[in-house]
Amino acid sequence: MKRRLFFAGLICFLALGFSTAGAQQDNFSKQDRLRGSITPERGWWDLQHYSLSVNVSPETKSIRGANIIRFKVVERSGRMQIDLQEPLKITKIFHQSESTKGDSYPELSFEREGNVYWVECPTDLEPGSIHSIRVDYQGVPVESENPPWSGGLTWQQDEKGNPFIATSCQGIGASIWWPCKDHGYDEPDQGMDIKITVPQKLTAVANGRLEKTTQDQKAGTRTFHWRVVNPINNYGVNMNIGNYVNFSEKYHGEHGELDVDYWVLDHQRADAERQFREAPRTLEAFEHWFGKYPFYEDSYKLVVVPYLGMEHQSSVTYGNGFQNGYRGRDLSGTGVGMKFDFIIVHESGHEWFGNNISMRDAADMWIHESFTNYSENLFVEYHFSKPEAEDYVIGCRKLIRNNAPIIGVYDVNNSGSGDMYYKGGNMLHTLRHVIHDDTKWREILRGLNQRFRHQTVGTQQVEDYISEQAGMDLQLYFDQYLRSIKIPTLKYKTDGKQVTYQFENVVGGFSVPVRVQVNGQTLTLKPTEVPQVLVWTERIDSFQLDRNFYMNCESE
């Protein structure tokens, strides 16, 4: 999920590009609108379950398979939108209702329009009834040129010459490798089954728990059946294939015993056993800040992959070289970033923000990335110290570009600016200090994960919840940091024993309490766009804004 130099959460902005929230819909194609909006052909059916089967051929870099899509009819309609990106092709589609018996399913007609298939379903489907379609497909999928920033399949070999294969598709969409309802608003309420068939010497790892492994001696293949019982967002579904070995442990958390599994290449086990001690420490920190791990039923695992990493639900992928920092360096420039493994911490944070709480529209990607960026310094605060956590988040401000608003354009699969990471993290850090009550702040973070557990949400829901719990109207605060590129400036002028101060470079009406040091003494002010005067007891020699507020402070 993201910008090549800085990020590992990871969305392929290379494919989508950056654009402002004010961009016009006319700047986007019909395919963008079909991909990014809740079309009538999507809206009439509610996704219940996926059962995906994929047969992978490393020699030809091809796949073939089927996805059984179970859904509930919400309203009468006869046309369904299924997404599958070129060059993959759907070959057949069959319909199954509750009354269908055996394997004699009626075949449905369909036509292709770019990355969308229009499927002609029966028009007499009753609202409330449950149906399934089986979508057969095959082909050579897009190969990722720079995973995970460009989506697709990665076909590599490990150091021993064995096939090493993985999927990554945030941004570009899950339909780059399997047919689905490729929009964030509708997740399968009853989870997903994933069956991956590979050459018998290889192992396939996906989301959830491994139900069983079967072998076809004649074909020389093995099939790995993984099951997810919780709702899962499309881009969080993954497939990883390699010469894996497994080791595991139990984490005793807020909800009891959690199964923690590690899947690594056979020659990496010693390095992994050392470095992956970070995983239970990460779970401990995030359960403290965010509440119980959201997927106890599906377990937690780290899976080594041939790219940097990604937040696949209950199947966090890892490629950070068994070292601390981000590929061995500290993004904050303070030294604090070398105290933890960036990929383990950041990608695991997405289990709460991104996988538990998921965006309805790609324009609201900040819900995933801003909170998860902020989780990095919460990890530091929990395991090290609050001053070091502050050093880290403030040190990362140098990575902010302020070239476009964080929120993207709605209904066209547009994710907005990459500033959703470090600006978003600093926005939340600043908000914590605006609220100025650490107990309440932690309750807000935990409350978000309870209120919106396993749900898809929009920005307004998150903003309203935080405002409600904080007891403050924060609409203009979010407008300032999410919808504009202005950074508030606290302007001041000292004159003997008084100082005149006001906000500049703000959206109209912006006002929040800030802490300043006057002659080294801390006090709280509430600037507005209108100048205010503070009279001090002695000559004012110094006036400083608390460093935890992501704002500029300038003397006239």
C-alpha positions in Angstrom: 0.0 0.0 0.0 2.0 2.9 -1.0 4.7 5.3 -1.8 7.8 3.5 -2.9 10.3 5.2 -0.7 8.4 5.3 2.5 5.6 2.8 2.9 4.8 -0.8 3.5 1.1 -1.0 4.3 0.7 -0.8 0.8 -1.5 0.4 -2.0 -0.4 0.6 -5.6 -0.5 4.3 -6.2 1.7 3.7 -9.2 -1.4 2.2 -10.8 -3.9 4.7 -9.5 -1.9 7.9 -9.2 -2.4 10.7 -6.7 -5.3 13.1 -7.1 -7.1 15.7 -5.0 -10.5 15.4 -3.4 -11.6 18.3 -5.5 -10.9 16.6 -8.8 -13.8 16.3 -11.1 -15.5 13.0 -11.9 -14.8 13.8 -15.6 -11.1 13.1 -14.9 -11.9 9.4 -14.5 -13.0 6.8 -17.0 -16.1 4.7 -17.2 -14.0 1.7 -16.0 -13.0 3.8 -12.9 -16.6 4.5 -12.1 -17.6 0.8 -12.6 -14.8 -0.3 -10.3 -15.3 2.4 -7.7 -19.0 2.9 -7.3 -21.9 0.9 -5.9 -23.6 0.3 -9.3 -27.2 -1.0 -9.5 -25.8 -4.3 -10.7 -23.9 -4.5 -7.4 -26.5 -3.0 -5.1 -29.3 -5.6 -5.4 -27.4 -8.5 -3.9 -25.7 -8.8 -0.5 -22.5 -10.9 -0.4 -22.6 -13.9 2.0 -19.6 -16.1 1.3 -16.9 -16.9 -1.2 -15.5 -20.3 -2.0 -12.4 -19.8 -4.2 -10.5 -22.6 -5.8 -7.3 -21.8 -7.7 -4.9 -24.2 -9.5 -1.5 -22.6 -9.9 1.1 -23.5 -12.6 4.5 -22.0 -11.9 5.9 -23.3 -15.2 3.4 -21.3 -17.3 2.7 -18.5 -14.8 -1.0 -19.3 -15.3 -3.9 -20.0 -13.1 -7.3 -21.6 -13.5 -10.1 -22.0 -11.0 -13.6 -21.2 -9.8 -15.3 -18.9 -7.3 -18.6 -19.9 -5.8 -20.3 -16.7 -4.7 -23.2 -17.0 -2.3 -25.5 -14.0 -1.9 -28.8 -12.8 -0.5 -31.2 -11.0 -2.8 -32.0 -7.5 -1.5 -34.3 -6.4 -4.3 -35.4 -7.8 -7.7 -33.0 -7.5 -10.6 -31.7 -9.5 -13.4 -28.2 -8.2 -14.1 -25.2 -8.8 -11.9 -21.7 -7.2 -12.0 -18.7 -9.5 -11.5 -15.2 -8.0 -11.7 -12.2 -9.8 -13.3 -9.3 -7.9 -14.8 -7.7 -8.6 -18.1 -6.1 -10.7 -19.4 -7.9 -13.3 -17.1 -11.1 -14.5 -18.6 -14.3 -16.0 -17.3 -15.2 -19.2 -19.2 -18.5 -20.2 -17.7 -21.0 -19.1 -15.0 -23.6 -21.3 -13.4 -26.5 -20.5 -11.1 -27.5 -22.4 -8.0 -30.6 -21.6 -5.8 -31.6 -23.1 -2.6 -33.8 -25.5 -4.5 -31.1 -26.7 -7.0 -30.2 -30.3 -6.5 -27.0 -32.2 -7.5 -24.6 -30.8 -10.0 -27.0 -29.9 -12.8 -26.8 -26.1 -12.6 -28.2 -23.8 -15.2 -25.6 -21.9 -17.2 -25.9 -18.1 -17.2 -25.1 -15.9 -20.1 -22.6 -13.0 -19.7 -20.7 -10.4 -21.7 -17.5 -8.5 -21.0 -16.9 -4.7 -20.8 -13.3 -4.2 -19.9 -12.7 -5.4 -16.4 -16.4 -6.0 -15.8 -18.6 -8.9 -16.6 -22.4 -8.4 -16.9 -24.1 -11.6 -15.9 -27.7 -12.2 -16.8 -29.4 -13.7 -13.7 -33.0 -14.9 -13.5 -35.4 -12.0 -13.0 -37.6 -13.8 -10.5 -35.2 -14.0 -7.6 -37.2 -13.3 -4.5 -35.9 -10.7 -2.0 -34.5 -12.5 1.0 -33.7 -15.7 -0.9 -30.2 -17.1 -1.0 -28.5 -18.0 -4.2 -25.0 -18.9 -5.5 -23.2 -18.6 -8.8 -20.1 -20.5 -9.8 -17.7 -18.5 -11.9 -15.0 -20.5 -13.8 -12.0 -18.6 -15.0 -8.5 -19.0 -16.3 -5.5 -17.3 -17.9 -2.1 -15.7 -17.2 -2.7 -12.9 -14.6 -0.9 -9.6 -14.5 2.6 -10.0 -13.2 3.6 -7.4 -10.6 6.6 -5.4 -11.8 7.3 -3.9 -8.4 5.4 -5.6 -5.6 3.6 -4.6 -3.5 3.3 -1.1 -5.1 2.2 -2.6 -8.4 -0.5 -5.2 -8.1 -0.5 -8.7 -9.5 1.3 -12.0 -9.0 5.0 -12.3 -8.1 6.7 -15.2 -9.7 10.2 -15.6 -8.2 12.6 -18.3 -7.0 14.0 -18.4 -3.5 17.7 -18.7 -2.8 17.5 -22.5 -3.2 15.9 -22.2 -6.7 12.4 -23.2 -5.6 9.3 -21.3 -6.9 8.3 -18.4 -4.6 5.0 -17.0 -5.6 2.7 -14.4 -4.0 -0.2 -12.1 -4.7 -0.5 -8.4 -3.8 -3.4 -6.3 -4.9 -4.3 -3.3 -2.7 -5.5 -0.5 -4.9 -5.6 -2.3 -8.1 -8.1 -4.7 -6.6 -8.6 -8.4 -5.9 -10.1 -8.9 -9.3 -6.6 -8.8 -10.8 -6.4 -12.5 -9.8 -9.8 -13.8 -8.9 -13.4 -13.0 -9.9 -15.4 -11.2 -7.2 -17.5 -8.2 -6.2 -14.5 -5.9 -6.1 -15.7 -3.0 -4.0 -15.0 -2.3 -0.3 -18.5 -1.7 0.8 -19.6 -5.4 0.8 -17.6 -8.1 2.5 -18.7 -11.7 2.8 -20.7 -11.9 6.0 -19.9 -15.6 6.5 -16.3 -15.6 5.5 -14.5 -17.4 2.8 -12.9 -20.8 1.8 -9.7 -20.7 -0.2 -8.4 -23.9 -1.9 -5.1 -23.6 -3.6 -3.6 -26.5 -5.7 0.1 -26.4 -6.3 2.9 -28.8 -7.4 3.3 -31.4 -4.6 6.7 -30.2 -3.4 5.3 -26.8 -2.6 3.1 -25.4 0.2 0.3 -22.8 -0.3 -0.6 -20.4 2.6 -3.7 -18.2 2.6 -5.9 -16.5 5.2 -7.6 -18.1 8.2 -6.9 -21.6 9.4 -5.7 -24.6 7.4 -8.6 -27.0 7.3 -6.9 -29.9 5.4 -4.4 -30.9 2.8 -5.2 -33.4 0.1 -2.8 -35.0 -2.5 -3.4 -36.0 -6.1 -0.6 -38.5 -6.8 -1.5 -38.9 -10.4 -1.5 -35.1 -11.1 1.5 -34.6 -8.8 -0.3 -31.8 -6.8 -1.4 -30.9 -3.4 -4.4 -28.8 -2.4 -4.4 -26.7 0.7 -7.8 -25.7 2.0 -7.9 -22.6 4.2 -11.0 -21.2 5.9 -11.9 -17.7 7.1 -15.0 -17.5 9.3 -15.0 -13.7 9.7 -15.8 -11.0 7.1 -12.8 -10.2 5.0 -12.0 -7.3 2.6 -11.1 -8.3 -1.0 -7.6 -7.0 -1.1 -6.9 -8.7 2.2 -7.3 -12.1 0.6 -3.9 -13.6 -0.4 -2.1 -16.6 -1.8 1.5 -17.4 -1.0 3.3 -20.4 -2.4 6.8 -21.7 -1.6 9.0 -24.2 0.2 7.5 -23.3 3.5 8.0 -24.7 7.0 5.8 -23.9 9.9 6.3 -23.2 13.6 3.9 -21.7 16.1 3.2 -20.5 19.6 0.2 -19.5 21.8 -0.4 -15.8 22.7 -2.5 -15.3 25.8 -4.5 -12.2 25.1 -7.6 -10.3 26.1 -9.9 -12.8 24.5 -8.0 -15.9 25.7 -5.6 -18.1 23.8 -4.7 -17.0 20.3 -3.0 -19.3 17.8 0.1 -17.6 16.3 1.7 -19.3 13.3 4.8 -18.5 11.3 5.4 -19.7 7.7 8.9 -19.2 6.5 11.2 -20.8 3.9 13.0 -23.8 5.3 16.4 -22.1 5.3 15.1 -19.1 7.2 13.8 -20.7 10.3 16.6 -19.6 12.7 16.4 -16.0 11.6 12.6 -16.1 11.8 12.5 -17.6 15.3 14.7 -14.7 16.5 13.0 -11.8 14.7 9.4 -13.0 15.0 9.6 -12.5 18.8 8.3 -9.1 17.7 4.9 -10.5 16.8 3.5 -11.3 20.3 5.0 -8.0 21.6 3.1 -6.2 18.8 -0.2 -8.0 19.7 0.3 -7.1 23.3 0.8 -3.4 22.6 -2.1 -3.2 20.2 -4.6 -5.1 22.4 -3.7 -2.5 25.0 -4.4 0.5 22.7 -7.1 -0.9 20.4 -8.8 -3.8 22.2 -8.8 -7.5 21.6 -7.3 -8.9 18.4 -10.3 -8.9 16.0 -9.8 -12.4 14.5 -9.2 -15.0 17.3 -11.3 -17.5 15.4 -9.1 -17.2 12.3 -5.8 -17.1 14.2 -2.8 -14.8 13.4 0.1 -15.6 11.2 3.2 -14.1 9.6 4.1 -15.4 6.2 7.4 -14.7 4.4 6.9 -13.4 0.9 9.2 -12.2 -2.0 8.2 -8.5 -1.4 8.3 -6.1 1.5 5.0 -6.9 3.2 1.2 -6.4 3.3 -1.7 -6.4 5.8 -3.6 -9.5 4.5 -6.2 -10.4 7.2 -5.0 -13.1 9.6 -2.1 -13.7 7.1 0.2 -10.8 7.5 3.0 -11.0 4.9 6.6 -10.2 5.6 9.7 -9.4 3.6 11.7 -7.1 5.7 14.9 -9.2 5.8 14.6 -10.2 9.5 15.8 -6.8 10.7 14.6 -3.8 12.6 13.6 -0.6 10.9 12.2 -0.2 7.4 14.6 -2.3 5.3 17.2 -1.7 8.0 16.8 2.1 8.2 14.9 4.5 10.5 12.3 6.5 8.7 12.1 9.1 11.5 15.8 9.9 11.5 15.7 9.8 15.3 17.1 6.4 16.0 13.8 5.2 17.5 12.7 3.5 14.3 15.5 1.0 14.8 13.9 -0.3 18.0 11.3 -2.3 16.2 10.6 -4.3 13.0 8.6 -1.8 10.9 6.8 -4.4 8.8 5.7 -6.6 11.7 4.4 -3.6 13.6 2.8 -1.6 10.8 1.2 -4.5 8.9 -0.1 -6.1 12.2 -1.7 -2.8 13.1 -3.8 -3.1 10.1 -5.6 -6.1 11.7 -7.5 -3.4 13.7 -7.5 -0.5 11.2 -8.1 -1.9 7.7 -9.2 -5.4 8.4 -11.4 -5.0 11.5 -12.6 -1.5 10.5 -12.6 -1.3 6.7 -13.3 1.6 4.4 -16.5 1.6 2.3 -14.9 3.7 -0.5 -11.2 3.9 -1.6 -11.4 7.6 -1.0 -11.4 6.8 2.8 -8.2 4.9 2.7 -6.9 7.2 5.5 -9.0 5.2 7.9 -6.6 2.3 7.2 -3.3 4.1 6.9 -3.4 7.1 9.2 -4.4 5.0 12.3 -1.9 2.3 11.4 0.9 4.8 10.9 0.0 6.2 14.3 0.1 2.7 15.7 3.8 2.6 15.2 4.5 5.3 17.8 1.9 3.7 20.1 3.9 0.5 20.0 7.0 2.6 20.9 5.2 4.3 23.8 3.9 0.9 25.2 7.3 -0.9 25.0 9.7 2.0 25.4 8.7 5.5 26.5 6.3 8.3 25.6 9.1 10.8 24.8 10.6 8.3 22.3 7.2 7.8 20.7 6.9 11.5 20.3 10.3 11.7 18.8 9.3 9.1 16.3 6.1 10.6 15.0 7.5 14.1 15.0 10.6 12.9 13.2 8.5 11.5 10.4 7.0 14.9 9.6 9.8 15.4 7.1 8.2 12.8 4.9 5.0 14.8 4.5 4.5 16.4 1.1 1.3 18.4 1.5 0.7 18.2 -2.2 -2.9 17.0 -2.2 -5.7 16.3 0.3 -5.6 13.0 2.2 -9.2 12.1 1.2 -9.6 11.1 -2.4 -12.4 11.3 -4.9 -15.4 9.1 -4.2 -16.9 6.4 -6.4 -14.0 6.1 -8.8 -11.5 3.9 -6.8 -9.3 6.9 -5.9 -7.3 6.8 -2.7 -6.1 10.4 -2.3 -2.7 11.5 -1.2 0.1 9.3 0.3 0.1 11.9 3.1 -2.5 9.6 4.7 0.5 8.0 6.3 2.7 10.5 8.1 0.5 13.5 7.9 -2.4 11.3 9.0 -0.4 9.9 11.9 0.6 13.4 13.0 -3.0 14.5 12.6 -4.0 11.8 15.1 -1.1 12.5 17.4 -2.1 16.2 17.4 -5.7 15.3 18.1 -4.6 13.3 21.1 -3.0 16.5 22.5 -6.0 18.6 21.6 -8.2 16.3 23.6 -5.5 16.3 26.3 -6.8 13.3 28.2 -4.9 10.1 27.6 -7.4 7.9 29.3 -10.2 9.2 27.1 -8.0 8.9 24.0 -7.3 5.3 24.6 -11.0 4.7 25.2 -11.7 6.3 21.8 -9.3 4.0 20.0 -10.7 0.9 21.7 -14.2 2.2 21.2 -13.8 2.6 17.5 -12.8 -1.1 17.2 -15.8 -2.1 19.3 -18.4 0.2 17.6 -17.3 -0.7 14.1 -16.1 -4.2 14.6 -16.0 -6.2 11.4 -17.8 -3.4 9.5 -17.2 -1.2 6.5 -17.4 2.5 7.3 -17.0 5.9 5.8 -15.0 8.9 7.0 -18.1 10.7 8.5 -18.9 7.8 10.8 -15.3 7.9 12.2 -15.3 11.7 12.5 -18.7 11.7 14.3 -17.7 8.9 16.7 -14.5 10.7 17.7 -16.3 14.0 18.2 -19.0 12.4 20.2 -16.6 10.6 22.5 -14.3 13.5 22.9 -17.1 15.9 23.7 -15.9 18.3 21.0 -17.1 19.3 17.6 -14.1 18.3 15.5 -15.6 18.7 12.0 -13.4 21.7 11.1 -10.4 19.9 12.6 -10.9 17.0 10.2 -11.6 19.4 7.3 -8.3 21.1 8.0 -6.1 18.0 8.0 -8.0 15.6 5.7 -9.6 17.9 3.1 -7.1 20.7 2.7 -3.3 21.0 2.3 -3.1 23.9 4.7 -1.1 23.5 7.9 -2.3 25.8 10.7 0.1 28.6 11.6 0.0 30.1 15.1 1.1 33.7 14.5 2.2 35.7 17.5 3.7 39.1 18.4 5.2 39.9 21.8 5.3 43.4 23.2 6.7 43.7 26.7 4.3 41.7 29.0 1.8 40.8 26.4 1.5 38.6 23.4 -1.0 38.9 20.5 -1.8 35.5 18.8 -4.1 34.1 16.2 -4.4 31.2 13.7 -3.6 31.8 10.1 -3.7 29.4 7.0 -6.8 27.6 8.4 -10.2 26.7 7.1 -12.8 29.2 8.1 -13.8 28.9 11.8 -10.9 26.6 12.7 -10.1 26.7 16.5 -8.7 24.1 18.8 -6.9 24.4 22.2 -3.1 24.3 22.0 -0.4 24.3 24.6 2.4 26.8 24.6 5.3 27.6 26.8 5.6 31.2 27.8 9.0 31.9 29.5 9.2 28.2 30.0 5.8 27.9 31.7 3.1 25.8 30.1 -0.4 27.0 29.5 -3.4 26.3 27.2 -4.7 28.8 24.6 -7.5 28.6 22.2 -6.6 30.7 19.2 -9.0 31.6 16.5 -8.6 33.6 13.3 -9.3 36.7 15.3 -6.3 38.2 17.2 -6.3 37.6 21.0 -4.1 39.1 23.7 -2.5 37.4 26.6 -1.1 39.6 29.4 1.7 38.0 31.4 3.1 38.8 34.8 6.5 39.8 33.5 8.3 40.6 30.2 7.8 37.8 27.7 11.1 36.6 26.4 10.0 33.3 24.8 6.9 31.9 23.3 6.9 28.4 21.9 4.2 26.0 20.7 4.3 22.5 22.2 6.1 20.3 19.7 3.3 17.6 19.7 1.0 19.9 17.7 1.5 19.5 14.0 1.3 23.2 13.3 3.7 26.0 12.4 4.5 28.7 14.9 5.8 32.0 13.6 6.6 35.4 15.0 5.3 38.5 13.2 
